[in-house]
Amino acid sequence: LSRRSCELSKTEDSAEKTNVLWEPSEDSKYLNLKLLVMNGFKEEDKVMNYVRLVMVRAVVLKRIELYDEDPCKCSAINHEPPRFLVDEASKQRIREQLTHGSSSSAEIIIG
């Protein structure tokens, strides 16, 4: 799952631009999902809620990888992996917010 801010005008919602369904339909099936990788992760309510929803529905989810930025085709070519631009305390706070009240045992990597 990628969210690319370079493809958005300042007034567009990234979920609409990337066709992310923030409110999944009842027939969404995550039962076999073992890994969720999100590039372009932002600490926004709708993004945090989406990740929490996947954690609830994907009963065999083992690992979640969240990256701050996704290298965009419209920017200069960058061969380094995306990095999360927050300190360790912020990363821990994000992990706690995602796992609060959750029975998921998925490992959360914020890279």
DRENMIDO-977888 format. One record per residue: x, y, z of N, C-alpha, C in turn; residue in one letter; residue number from 1. Coordinates in nm, 3 decimals, decimal comma. Each point is the difference from the previous one (the first is absolute). Example, Ala and Ser with C-alpha at 12.3 -4.5 7.8 and 13.67 -1.06 7.14 Angstrom:
BEGIN
<pt n_east="1,319" n_north="-0,569" n_up="0,780" ca_east="-0,089" ca_north="0,119" ca_up="0,000" c_east="0,090" c_north="0,120" c_up="0,000" type="A" seq="1"/>
<pt n_east="-0,035" n_north="0,105" n_up="-0,072" ca_east="0,082" ca_north="0,119" ca_up="0,006" c_east="-0,077" c_north="0,109" c_up="0,073" type="S" seq="2"/>
REM end
This chain:
BEGIN
<pt n_east="0,086" n_north="-0,116" n_up="0,000" ca_east="-0,086" ca_north="0,116" ca_up="0,000" c_east="0,090" c_north="0,122" c_up="0,000" type="L" seq="1"/>
<pt n_east="-0,017" n_north="0,090" n_up="-0,095" ca_east="0,084" ca_north="0,119" ca_up="-0,009" c_east="-0,085" c_north="0,125" c_up="-0,006" type="S" seq="2"/>
<pt n_east="0,049" n_north="0,104" n_up="0,063" ca_east="-0,060" ca_north="0,132" ca_up="-0,008" c_east="0,109" c_north="0,093" c_up="-0,047" type="R" seq="3"/>
<pt n_east="-0,017" n_north="0,064" n_up="-0,112" ca_east="0,104" ca_north="0,084" ca_up="-0,057" c_east="-0,042" c_north="0,145" c_up="0,003" type="R" seq="4"/>
<pt n_east="0,064" n_north="0,076" n_up="0,087" ca_east="-0,038" ca_north="0,141" ca_up="0,014" c_east="0,039" c_north="0,082" c_up="-0,121" type="S" seq="5"/>
<pt n_east="0,099" n_north="-0,043" n_up="-0,077" ca_east="0,043" ca_north="0,080" ca_up="-0,115" c_east="-0,103" c_north="-0,002" c_up="-0,113" type="C" seq="6"/>
<pt n_east="-0,095" n_north="-0,094" n_up="0,003" ca_east="-0,102" ca_north="-0,007" ca_up="-0,103" c_east="-0,125" c_north="0,079" c_up="0,037" type="E" seq="7"/>
<pt n_east="0,001" n_north="0,064" n_up="0,114" ca_east="-0,119" ca_north="0,066" ca_up="0,050" c_east="0,011" c_north="0,151" c_up="-0,008" type="L" seq="8"/>
<pt n_east="-0,111" n_north="0,064" n_up="-0,031" ca_east="-0,003" ca_north="0,145" ca_up="0,018" c_east="-0,030" c_north="0,021" c_up="0,148" type="S" seq="9"/>
<pt n_east="0,015" n_north="0,120" n_up="0,047" ca_east="-0,019" ca_north="0,027" ca_up="0,142" c_east="-0,144" c_north="-0,021" c_up="0,044" type="K" seq="10"/>
<pt n_east="-0,094" n_north="0,000" n_up="-0,091" ca_east="-0,140" ca_north="-0,014" ca_up="0,039" c_east="-0,053" c_north="-0,142" c_up="-0,017" type="T" seq="11"/>
<pt n_east="0,077" n_north="-0,089" n_up="-0,061" ca_east="-0,047" ca_north="-0,137" ca_up="-0,021" c_east="0,030" c_north="-0,087" c_up="0,120" type="E" seq="12"/>
<pt n_east="-0,088" n_north="-0,092" n_up="0,025" ca_east="0,019" ca_north="-0,097" ca_up="0,106" c_east="0,076" c_north="-0,118" c_up="-0,057" type="D" seq="13"/>
<pt n_east="0,108" n_north="-0,040" n_up="0,067" ca_east="0,083" ca_north="-0,106" ca_up="-0,053" c_east="-0,075" c_north="-0,133" c_up="-0,010" type="S" seq="14"/>
<pt n_east="-0,097" n_north="-0,023" n_up="0,085" ca_east="-0,076" ca_north="-0,125" ca_up="-0,009" c_east="-0,078" c_north="-0,004" c_up="-0,130" type="A" seq="15"/>
<pt n_east="-0,053" n_north="0,111" n_up="-0,041" ca_east="-0,073" ca_north="0,004" ca_up="-0,127" c_east="0,096" c_north="-0,016" c_up="-0,117" type="E" seq="16"/>
<pt n_east="0,117" n_north="0,060" n_up="0,008" ca_east="0,096" ca_north="-0,006" ca_up="-0,110" c_east="0,054" c_north="-0,141" c_up="-0,020" type="K" seq="17"/>
<pt n_east="0,023" n_north="-0,071" n_up="0,108" ca_east="0,058" ca_north="-0,134" ca_up="-0,011" c_east="-0,105" c_north="-0,110" c_up="0,007" type="T" seq="18"/>
<pt n_east="-0,127" n_north="0,037" n_up="0,004" ca_east="-0,110" ca_north="-0,096" ca_up="0,006" c_east="0,005" c_north="-0,090" c_up="0,123" type="N" seq="19"/>
<pt n_east="0,049" n_north="0,050" n_up="0,111" ca_east="-0,003" ca_north="-0,074" ca_up="0,125" c_east="-0,141" c_north="0,008" c_up="0,056" type="V" seq="20"/>
<pt n_east="-0,056" n_north="-0,114" n_up="0,034" ca_east="-0,133" ca_north="-0,003" ca_up="0,059" c_east="0,013" c_north="0,011" c_up="0,151" type="L" seq="21"/>
<pt n_east="-0,019" n_north="0,120" n_up="0,051" ca_east="0,014" ca_north="0,021" ca_up="0,145" c_east="-0,114" c_north="-0,067" c_up="0,075" type="W" seq="22"/>
<pt n_east="-0,112" n_north="-0,018" n_up="-0,064" ca_east="-0,114" ca_north="-0,070" ca_up="0,059" c_east="-0,023" c_north="-0,127" c_up="-0,081" type="E" seq="23"/>
<pt n_east="0,067" n_north="-0,110" n_up="0,034" ca_east="-0,011" ca_north="-0,121" ca_up="-0,081" c_east="-0,143" c_north="-0,054" c_up="0,000" type="P" seq="24"/>
<pt n_east="-0,037" n_north="-0,062" n_up="-0,110" ca_east="-0,132" ca_north="-0,059" ca_up="-0,010" c_east="-0,007" c_north="-0,125" c_up="0,086" type="S" seq="25"/>
<pt n_east="-0,122" n_north="-0,043" n_up="0,025" ca_east="-0,022" ca_north="-0,118" ca_up="0,084" c_east="0,063" c_north="-0,125" c_up="-0,059" type="E" seq="26"/>
<pt n_east="0,016" n_north="-0,006" n_up="-0,132" ca_east="0,054" ca_north="-0,121" ca_up="-0,060" c_east="0,153" c_north="0,002" c_up="-0,011" type="D" seq="27"/>
<pt n_east="0,064" n_north="0,105" n_up="0,057" ca_east="0,147" ca_north="0,003" ca_up="-0,001" c_east="0,053" c_north="-0,120" c_up="0,077" type="S" seq="28"/>
<pt n_east="0,096" n_north="-0,066" n_up="-0,057" ca_east="0,055" ca_north="-0,120" ca_up="0,063" c_east="0,149" c_north="0,020" c_up="0,022" type="K" seq="29"/>
<pt n_east="0,039" n_north="-0,004" n_up="0,126" ca_east="0,140" ca_north="0,014" ca_up="0,037" c_east="0,048" c_north="-0,127" c_up="0,070" type="Y" seq="30"/>
<pt n_east="-0,079" n_north="-0,104" n_up="-0,001" ca_east="0,028" ca_north="-0,116" ca_up="0,083" c_east="0,138" c_north="-0,060" c_up="-0,021" type="L" seq="31"/>
<pt n_east="0,053" n_north="0,003" n_up="-0,120" ca_east="0,129" ca_north="-0,063" ca_up="-0,028" c_east="0,116" c_north="0,099" c_up="-0,005" type="N" seq="32"/>
<pt n_east="-0,024" n_north="0,126" n_up="0,027" ca_east="0,105" ca_north="0,101" ca_up="-0,005" c_east="0,099" c_north="-0,022" c_up="0,114" type="L" seq="33"/>
<pt n_east="0,127" n_north="-0,017" n_up="-0,035" ca_east="0,104" ca_north="-0,023" ca_up="0,100" c_east="0,094" c_north="0,119" c_up="0,015" type="K" seq="34"/>
<pt n_east="0,007" n_north="0,085" n_up="-0,103" ca_east="0,090" ca_north="0,114" ca_up="0,002" c_east="-0,071" c_north="0,121" c_up="-0,059" type="L" seq="35"/>
<pt n_east="0,003" n_north="0,111" n_up="0,072" ca_east="-0,050" ca_north="0,128" ca_up="-0,050" c_east="0,118" c_north="0,095" c_up="-0,008" type="L" seq="36"/>
<pt n_east="0,027" n_north="0,053" n_up="-0,120" ca_east="0,105" ca_north="0,099" ca_up="-0,019" c_east="-0,068" c_north="0,127" c_up="-0,050" type="V" seq="37"/>
<pt n_east="0,020" n_north="0,110" n_up="0,071" ca_east="-0,058" ca_north="0,127" ca_up="-0,041" c_east="0,112" c_north="0,101" c_up="-0,019" type="M" seq="38"/>
<pt n_east="0,015" n_north="0,047" n_up="-0,123" ca_east="0,092" ca_north="0,109" ca_up="-0,031" c_east="-0,082" c_north="0,128" c_up="-0,002" type="N" seq="39"/>
<pt n_east="0,056" n_north="0,106" n_up="0,055" ca_east="-0,074" ca_north="0,125" ca_up="0,007" c_east="-0,085" c_north="0,009" c_up="0,125" type="G" seq="40"/>
<pt n_east="0,033" n_north="-0,077" n_up="0,104" ca_east="-0,076" ca_north="0,001" ca_up="0,124" c_east="0,010" c_north="0,137" c_up="0,067" type="F" seq="41"/>
<pt n_east="-0,113" n_north="0,049" n_up="0,045" ca_east="-0,006" ca_north="0,125" ca_up="0,078" c_east="-0,082" c_north="-0,028" c_up="0,124" type="K" seq="42"/>
<pt n_east="0,035" n_north="0,066" n_up="0,108" ca_east="-0,074" ca_north="-0,016" ca_up="0,125" c_east="-0,127" c_north="0,085" c_up="-0,006" type="E" seq="43"/>
<pt n_east="-0,095" n_north="-0,045" n_up="-0,081" ca_east="-0,129" ca_north="0,065" ca_up="-0,016" c_east="-0,107" c_north="-0,097" c_up="0,048" type="E" seq="44"/>
<pt n_east="-0,112" n_north="0,053" n_up="0,049" ca_east="-0,105" ca_north="-0,086" ca_up="0,053" c_east="-0,045" c_north="-0,106" c_up="-0,099" type="D" seq="45"/>
<pt n_east="-0,030" n_north="0,040" n_up="-0,124" ca_east="-0,053" ca_north="-0,099" ca_up="-0,095" c_east="0,103" c_north="-0,107" c_up="-0,035" type="K" seq="46"/>
<pt n_east="0,127" n_north="0,035" n_up="-0,001" ca_east="0,104" ca_north="-0,099" ca_up="-0,030" c_east="0,018" c_north="-0,094" c_up="0,118" type="V" seq="47"/>
<pt n_east="0,004" n_north="0,056" n_up="0,121" ca_east="0,014" ca_north="-0,082" ca_up="0,120" c_east="-0,120" c_north="-0,094" c_up="0,013" type="M" seq="48"/>
<pt n_east="-0,120" n_north="0,051" n_up="-0,025" ca_east="-0,121" ca_north="-0,083" ca_up="0,007" c_east="0,003" c_north="-0,111" c_up="-0,103" type="N" seq="49"/>
<pt n_east="0,049" n_north="0,030" n_up="-0,120" ca_east="0,009" ca_north="-0,102" ca_up="-0,105" c_east="0,094" c_north="-0,112" c_up="0,043" type="Y" seq="50"/>
<pt n_east="0,117" n_north="0,036" n_up="0,052" ca_east="0,096" ca_north="-0,102" ca_up="0,044" c_east="-0,061" c_north="-0,083" c_up="0,112" type="V" seq="51"/>
<pt n_east="-0,067" n_north="0,065" n_up="0,097" ca_east="-0,066" ca_north="-0,073" ca_up="0,108" c_east="-0,105" c_north="-0,097" c_up="-0,054" type="R" seq="52"/>
<pt n_east="-0,078" n_north="0,045" n_up="-0,098" ca_east="-0,103" ca_north="-0,086" ca_up="-0,060" c_east="0,063" c_north="-0,123" c_up="-0,065" type="L" seq="53"/>
<pt n_east="0,109" n_north="0,020" n_up="-0,071" ca_east="0,069" ca_north="-0,115" ca_up="-0,061" c_east="0,050" c_north="-0,094" c_up="0,110" type="V" seq="54"/>
<pt n_east="0,050" n_north="0,056" n_up="0,109" ca_east="0,048" ca_north="-0,083" ca_up="0,111" c_east="-0,113" c_north="-0,086" c_up="0,057" type="M" seq="55"/>
<pt n_east="-0,120" n_north="0,053" n_up="0,006" ca_east="-0,114" ca_north="-0,074" ca_up="0,053" c_east="-0,045" c_north="-0,108" c_up="-0,098" type="V" seq="56"/>
<pt n_east="-0,009" n_north="0,034" n_up="-0,126" ca_east="-0,056" ca_north="-0,093" ca_up="-0,100" c_east="0,100" c_north="-0,105" c_up="-0,048" type="R" seq="57"/>
<pt n_east="0,128" n_north="0,034" n_up="-0,001" ca_east="0,101" ca_north="-0,095" ca_up="-0,050" c_east="0,047" c_north="-0,085" c_up="0,118" type="A" seq="58"/>
<pt n_east="-0,069" n_north="-0,107" n_up="0,024" ca_east="0,024" ca_north="-0,079" ca_up="0,120" c_east="0,135" c_north="-0,071" c_up="0,001" type="V" seq="59"/>
<pt n_east="0,063" n_north="-0,017" n_up="-0,117" ca_east="0,131" ca_north="-0,064" ca_up="-0,005" c_east="0,112" c_north="0,101" c_up="-0,028" type="V" seq="60"/>
<pt n_east="-0,030" n_north="0,129" n_up="0,013" ca_east="0,099" ca_north="0,104" ca_up="-0,025" c_east="0,120" c_north="-0,016" c_up="0,094" type="L" seq="61"/>
<pt n_east="0,118" n_north="-0,007" n_up="-0,057" ca_east="0,122" ca_north="-0,021" ca_up="0,079" c_east="0,085" c_north="0,126" c_up="0,011" type="K" seq="62"/>
<pt n_east="-0,006" n_north="0,085" n_up="-0,104" ca_east="0,092" ca_north="0,114" ca_up="-0,002" c_east="-0,063" c_north="0,117" c_up="-0,074" type="R" seq="63"/>
<pt n_east="0,025" n_north="0,120" n_up="0,054" ca_east="-0,043" ca_north="0,125" ca_up="-0,063" c_east="0,124" c_north="0,086" c_up="-0,016" type="I" seq="64"/>
<pt n_east="0,023" n_north="0,047" n_up="-0,121" ca_east="0,114" ca_north="0,088" ca_up="-0,027" c_east="-0,055" c_north="0,135" c_up="-0,046" type="E" seq="65"/>
<pt n_east="0,036" n_north="0,105" n_up="0,071" ca_east="-0,048" ca_north="0,134" ca_up="-0,030" c_east="0,119" c_north="0,088" c_up="-0,036" type="L" seq="66"/>
<pt n_east="-0,008" n_north="0,062" n_up="-0,116" ca_east="0,106" ca_north="0,089" ca_up="-0,047" c_east="-0,059" c_north="0,137" c_up="-0,026" type="Y" seq="67"/>
<pt n_east="0,073" n_north="0,103" n_up="0,038" ca_east="-0,048" ca_north="0,137" ca_up="-0,009" c_east="-0,020" c_north="0,045" c_up="-0,143" type="D" seq="68"/>
<pt n_east="0,094" n_north="-0,027" n_up="-0,086" ca_east="-0,009" ca_north="0,050" ca_up="-0,136" c_east="0,022" c_north="-0,112" c_up="-0,101" type="E" seq="69"/>
<pt n_east="-0,071" n_north="0,012" n_up="-0,110" ca_east="0,017" ca_north="-0,093" ca_up="-0,110" c_east="0,074" c_north="0,075" c_up="-0,110" type="D" seq="70"/>
<pt n_east="0,111" n_north="-0,053" n_up="-0,048" ca_east="0,069" ca_north="0,070" ca_up="-0,108" c_east="-0,095" c_north="0,017" c_up="-0,119" type="P" seq="71"/>
<pt n_east="-0,017" n_north="0,122" n_up="-0,043" ca_east="-0,095" ca_north="0,030" ca_up="-0,108" c_east="0,071" c_north="0,004" c_up="-0,134" type="C" seq="72"/>
<pt n_east="-0,073" n_north="-0,038" n_up="-0,103" ca_east="0,055" ca_north="0,006" ca_up="-0,135" c_east="0,024" c_north="0,145" c_up="-0,042" type="K" seq="73"/>
<pt n_east="-0,073" n_north="0,092" n_up="0,060" ca_east="0,011" ca_north="0,139" ca_up="-0,042" c_east="0,116" c_north="0,072" c_up="0,068" type="C" seq="74"/>
<pt n_east="0,065" n_north="-0,064" n_up="0,096" ca_east="0,114" ca_north="0,063" ca_up="0,067" c_east="0,130" c_north="-0,059" c_up="-0,054" type="S" seq="75"/>
<pt n_east="0,108" n_north="0,052" n_up="0,046" ca_east="0,131" ca_north="-0,052" ca_up="-0,044" c_east="0,012" c_north="-0,146" c_up="0,041" type="A" seq="76"/>
<pt n_east="0,069" n_north="-0,077" n_up="-0,078" ca_east="0,015" ca_north="-0,142" ca_up="0,029" c_east="0,083" c_north="-0,016" c_up="0,127" type="I" seq="77"/>
<pt n_east="-0,054" n_north="-0,080" n_up="0,091" ca_east="0,065" ca_north="-0,022" ca_up="0,129" c_east="0,007" c_north="-0,150" c_up="0,020" type="N" seq="78"/>
<pt n_east="0,118" n_north="-0,054" n_up="0,016" ca_east="0,015" ca_north="-0,144" ca_up="0,011" c_east="0,002" c_north="-0,048" c_up="0,145" type="H" seq="79"/>
<pt n_east="-0,017" n_north="0,091" n_up="0,095" ca_east="-0,005" ca_north="-0,039" ca_up="0,140" c_east="-0,143" c_north="-0,037" c_up="0,037" type="E" seq="80"/>
<pt n_east="-0,017" n_north="-0,094" n_up="0,094" ca_east="-0,136" ca_north="-0,034" ca_up="0,044" c_east="-0,062" c_north="0,118" c_up="0,073" type="P" seq="81"/>
<pt n_east="-0,133" n_north="0,010" n_up="0,001" ca_east="-0,064" ca_north="0,109" ca_up="0,072" c_east="0,031" c_north="-0,008" c_up="0,148" type="P" seq="82"/>
<pt n_east="0,005" n_north="0,114" n_up="0,065" ca_east="0,029" ca_north="0,004" ca_up="0,143" c_east="-0,109" c_north="0,078" c_up="0,071" type="R" seq="83"/>
<pt n_east="-0,024" n_north="-0,039" n_up="0,126" ca_east="-0,100" ca_north="0,069" ca_up="0,080" c_east="0,072" c_north="0,114" c_up="0,072" type="F" seq="84"/>
<pt n_east="-0,050" n_north="0,120" n_up="-0,016" ca_east="0,071" ca_north="0,118" ca_up="0,047" c_east="-0,046" c_north="0,047" c_up="0,137" type="L" seq="85"/>
<pt n_east="-0,013" n_north="-0,091" n_up="0,095" ca_east="-0,034" ca_north="0,035" ca_up="0,137" c_east="0,095" c_north="-0,070" c_up="0,095" type="V" seq="86"/>
<pt n_east="0,004" n_north="0,048" n_up="0,124" ca_east="0,090" ca_north="-0,059" ca_up="0,098" c_east="-0,058" c_north="-0,128" c_up="0,059" type="D" seq="87"/>
<pt n_east="0,080" n_north="-0,069" n_up="0,078" ca_east="-0,042" ca_north="-0,129" ca_up="0,057" c_east="-0,120" c_north="0,014" c_up="0,093" type="E" seq="88"/>
<pt n_east="-0,008" n_north="0,109" n_up="0,075" ca_east="-0,115" ca_north="0,021" ca_up="0,089" c_east="-0,130" c_north="0,012" c_up="-0,080" type="A" seq="89"/>
<pt n_east="0,005" n_north="0,068" n_up="-0,113" ca_east="-0,118" ca_north="0,013" ca_up="-0,086" c_east="-0,038" c_north="-0,134" c_up="-0,060" type="S" seq="90"/>
<pt n_east="0,099" n_north="-0,077" n_up="-0,041" ca_east="-0,028" ca_north="-0,134" ca_up="-0,055" c_east="-0,069" c_north="-0,087" c_up="0,105" type="K" seq="91"/>
<pt n_east="0,049" n_north="0,007" n_up="0,123" ca_east="-0,061" ca_north="-0,079" ca_up="0,108" c_east="-0,143" c_north="0,046" c_up="0,026" type="Q" seq="92"/>
<pt n_east="-0,025" n_north="0,129" n_up="-0,002" ca_east="-0,135" ca_north="0,054" ca_up="0,019" c_east="-0,094" c_north="-0,051" c_up="-0,110" type="R" seq="93"/>
<pt n_east="0,047" n_north="-0,001" n_up="-0,124" ca_east="-0,080" ca_north="-0,049" ca_up="-0,112" c_east="-0,032" c_north="-0,148" c_up="0,020" type="I" seq="94"/>
<pt n_east="0,100" n_north="-0,080" n_up="0,039" ca_east="-0,023" ca_north="-0,143" ca_up="0,026" c_east="-0,107" c_north="-0,019" c_up="0,109" type="R" seq="95"/>
<pt n_east="0,011" n_north="0,079" n_up="0,107" ca_east="-0,096" ca_north="-0,011" ca_up="0,111" c_east="-0,140" c_north="0,039" c_up="-0,046" type="E" seq="96"/>
<pt n_east="-0,012" n_north="0,104" n_up="-0,081" ca_east="-0,131" ca_north="0,042" ca_up="-0,050" c_east="-0,061" c_north="-0,109" c_up="-0,088" type="Q" seq="97"/>
<pt n_east="0,081" n_north="-0,066" n_up="-0,080" ca_east="-0,051" ca_north="-0,103" ca_up="-0,089" c_east="-0,040" c_north="-0,127" c_up="0,075" type="L" seq="98"/>
<pt n_east="0,069" n_north="-0,032" n_up="0,107" ca_east="-0,027" ca_north="-0,125" ca_up="0,070" c_east="-0,094" c_north="0,017" c_up="0,119" type="T" seq="99"/>
<pt n_east="-0,032" n_north="0,122" n_up="0,039" ca_east="-0,088" ca_north="0,023" ca_up="0,115" c_east="-0,136" c_north="-0,069" c_up="-0,021" type="H" seq="100"/>
<pt n_east="-0,034" n_north="-0,090" n_up="0,089" ca_east="-0,126" ca_north="-0,071" ca_up="-0,008" c_east="-0,005" c_north="-0,109" c_up="-0,106" type="G" seq="101"/>
<pt n_east="0,112" n_north="-0,030" n_up="-0,061" ca_east="0,005" ca_north="-0,098" ca_up="-0,108" c_east="0,052" c_north="-0,133" c_up="0,053" type="S" seq="102"/>
<pt n_east="-0,052" n_north="-0,108" n_up="-0,056" ca_east="0,051" ca_north="-0,132" ca_up="0,034" c_east="0,103" c_north="-0,050" c_up="-0,102" type="S" seq="103"/>
<pt n_east="0,031" n_north="0,083" n_up="-0,098" ca_east="0,095" ca_north="-0,038" ca_up="-0,105" c_east="0,141" c_north="-0,013" c_up="0,059" type="S" seq="104"/>
<pt n_east="0,069" n_north="-0,103" n_up="-0,045" ca_east="0,139" ca_north="-0,019" ca_up="0,044" c_east="0,098" c_north="0,037" c_up="-0,112" type="S" seq="105"/>
<pt n_east="-0,048" n_north="0,073" n_up="-0,101" ca_east="0,085" ca_north="0,037" ca_up="-0,112" c_east="0,114" c_north="0,091" c_up="0,045" type="A" seq="106"/>
<pt n_east="0,116" n_north="-0,029" n_up="-0,052" ca_east="0,118" ca_north="0,083" ca_up="0,025" c_east="-0,014" c_north="0,127" c_up="-0,083" type="E" seq="107"/>
<pt n_east="0,023" n_north="0,116" n_up="0,061" ca_east="-0,012" ca_north="0,128" ca_up="-0,072" c_east="0,139" c_north="0,059" c_up="-0,018" type="I" seq="108"/>
<pt n_east="0,041" n_north="0,012" n_up="-0,125" ca_east="0,130" ca_north="0,057" ca_up="-0,036" c_east="-0,026" c_north="0,139" c_up="-0,057" type="I" seq="109"/>
<pt n_east="0,064" n_north="0,099" n_up="0,058" ca_east="-0,010" ca_north="0,136" ca_up="-0,053" c_east="0,139" c_north="0,037" c_up="-0,047" type="I" seq="110"/>
<pt n_east="0,015" n_north="0,002" n_up="-0,132" ca_east="0,133" ca_north="0,014" ca_up="-0,056" c_east="0,022" c_north="0,128" c_up="-0,072" type="G" seq="111"/>
REM end
